Amino acid sequence: MLDMACGGGEAVRVFRAAGWQALGLDRSEAMLQVARTRNERGATFLQARMQESAKLGSRFNLVTCMYDAINCNLRVEDLFATFRNGYRLLLPGGRFVFDAFTVGGLHRAYDGLELHTRTRDHIVLTASWVDQRQHIGTKELLGASRVPEWTPWREEHHVRAYPPKVLVDGLKRAGFTSVTLYGWPSGRIISISETDDLDRIIVVAQR
Ligand SMILES: C[S@@+](CC[C@H](N)C(=O)[O-])C[C@H]1O[C@@H](n2cnc3c(N)ncnc32)[C@H](O)[C@@H]1O
């Protein structure tokens, strides 16, 4: 299997523990370093954008893109390029699996101020809001870390939620033969019209 936008390598770790051969890709070298540290020797992590086909020389039974990573596609063109790349990387019959914020879920999750972390060495506050027209969520993190001495810092993250019909149509256009939506956390198969009240869905597309 291949995990796109693998972050700290959690999916690779879980699949390898279950006996799979697993490879992780991420655009961030810093996240790849974390993934390599957290995984035992033998796991491979490579730098690549999820929208572009990395030159891997092999195709996979399963391609995943987990924990809101699909929502990092802020433009619909990038989202569809990711779907085409997932399709290219799969063997015939293989599956592309990702979770996604619903539009309602993003609006509920990205709303207001939160004390995110408070430990001996770090304090982090978050402020989140969503652009009403494009459904792009911004999370501003304001932090201070003790090491080597109290230093303030600031980061900003953006994610975009898409209506389920955009996801399904984009996957079909990329060539996938079937697309199944699952509610989260129920794991129940759902129709497009049932996604409104859910915060998150799981999408399984078969090549
Ligand atoms: C919310 S984290 C999810 C990480 C991981 N999938 C997990 O389950 O923990 C999003 C990750 O997507 C990566 N990312 C964002 N845009 C990307 C892109 N265009 N191509 C590859 N990785 C990307 C970030 O570097 C980050 O590691």
The ligand as a Gaussian input file, in Angstrom:
#p B3LYP/6-31G(d) Opt

LIG

0 1
 C       -3.438000      16.698000       8.641000
 S       -1.864000      16.054000       8.212000
 C       -2.296000      14.335000       7.995000
 C       -1.107000      13.440000       8.153000
 C       -1.339000      11.939000       8.052000
 N       -2.033000      11.555000       6.835000
 C       -2.041000      11.376000       9.262000
 O       -2.984000      10.600000       9.091000
 O       -1.622000      11.665000      10.380000
 C       -1.659000      16.645000       6.568000
 C       -0.347000      16.223000       5.909000
 O       -0.483000      16.489000       4.519000
 C        0.765000      16.938000       4.037000
 N        0.493000      17.657000       2.790000
 C       -0.217000      18.792000       2.638000
 N       -0.303000      19.114000       1.333000
 C        0.363000      18.136000       0.655000
 C        0.613000      17.888000      -0.734000
 N        0.166000      18.715000      -1.670000
 N        1.284000      16.769000      -1.067000
 C        1.757000      15.930000      -0.122000
 N        1.578000      16.122000       1.200000
 C        0.871000      17.200000       1.577000
 C        1.333000      17.783000       5.161000
 O        2.719000      17.932000       5.048000
 C        0.904000      16.958000       6.383000
 O        1.896000      16.023000       6.721000

